[in-house]
Amino acid sequence: MAADAVYGLPPRELVEPSAGAAQLSPLIPGSESLEAVPDQSLESLTILAPPGTVERRYVLAQGLRALKIGGTMMVLAPKAKGGSRLAKELKAFGLEVAEDARRHHRICEVVRPAEPDIAEALAAGAPRLSQDLGLWTQPGVFSWDRIDPGTALLLGRLPPQTGVGADFGCGLGYLAHGVLASSAVTGLTLIDIDRRAVDCASRNVNDPRAKVVWADVRHGQPALSDLDFVVMNPPFHDGGAEDRALGAAFIAEAARVLRHGGKLLMVANRHLPYERPLADSFGAKVKLLAEEGGYKLYEARR
Ligand SMILES: C[S@@+](CC[C@H](N)C(=O)[O-])C[C@H]1O[C@@H](n2cnc3c(N)ncnc32)[C@H](O)[C@@H]1O
């Protein structure tokens, strides 16, 4: 393990992590895991803090756990996405905080004391088995404490699938559960960019037909081809900014991996104009199956 590490991709004009710094973000496939960094092993850590409060405090606490006593932690976040609360949150761990403001970000620097007060934040953000969901989950993962209404719509209308398929952006694996309820499904590849989701889905979908992969759907899945079906509730936020290109990339990759006659079932927020990317990839073989509660459910045939 390198002595220096970085969590996320902080803007270069604000901080420049050291050249050999290990990447620890769960949203960058192939990164090392922050949780797996041994206690008190890092000299320095730079964190682009996530926007969710429980998730952010957990990441900061994990960072402090992994730092050597006397090691430095630089934390930054856009002011409107948790940045304005950073200094207070760090002080609550018993730290002295040097704070700076630049380009709509708050930037805090701290030195790890011998015994930071991090136990509560570590527990609050840890993976857990939710009794309500009946699933392993973790704050920070998409819809971590409730079933997304779009997913519920897709599941409620999902005809039993047959053959080999994929679930793009699988999250905790709730949709995959529904798909695998059909005994005619012989294989299902679940893909997500979030390692925490992938870890939870691997525990939640305990089925020999399922394979869970930590990957970015936009980069293509060379191992997938000739699939009978793809299900997806594509992401509509990328790094916080609404990004239709992300959904369009999911649609294009679904079209690429499906066999001729294979089927895409996709749910999306009603206000997102996916008709064009669907038509670009599937021509006229696109049907609107349902429109409910702010969501649209599409079926597209290859
Ligand atoms: C709207 S959520 C749906 C999650 C899950 N299928 C469900 O229905 O609850 C979209 C998922 O896509 C994942 N995701 C976002 N960008 C991705 C990408 N480029 N490649 C793979 N997964 C991605 C997110 O981590 C998130 O879990």
The ligand as an ORCA input file, in Angstrom:
! r2SCAN-3c Opt
* xyz 0 1
  C     -30.996      4.299    -10.680
  S     -29.826      3.246     -9.898
  C     -30.611      1.647    -10.052
  C     -30.094      0.637     -9.065
  C     -30.825     -0.707     -9.033
  N     -30.886     -1.316    -10.330
  C     -32.232     -0.518     -8.517
  O     -33.104     -0.637     -9.357
  O     -32.404     -0.218     -7.345
  C     -28.521      3.218    -11.052
  C     -27.293      2.405    -10.642
  O     -26.321      2.563    -11.677
  C     -25.050      2.630    -11.085
  N     -24.167      3.328    -12.050
  C     -24.026      4.666    -12.224
  N     -23.172      4.901    -13.238
  C     -22.769      3.692    -13.691
  C     -21.874      3.282    -14.727
  N     -21.269      4.171    -15.491
  N     -21.674      1.955    -14.922
  C     -22.308      1.043    -14.128
  N     -23.166      1.375    -13.139
  C     -23.396      2.681    -12.936
  C     -25.261      3.362     -9.779
  O     -24.220      3.065     -8.871
  C     -26.631      2.832     -9.349
  O     -26.506      1.711     -8.506
*
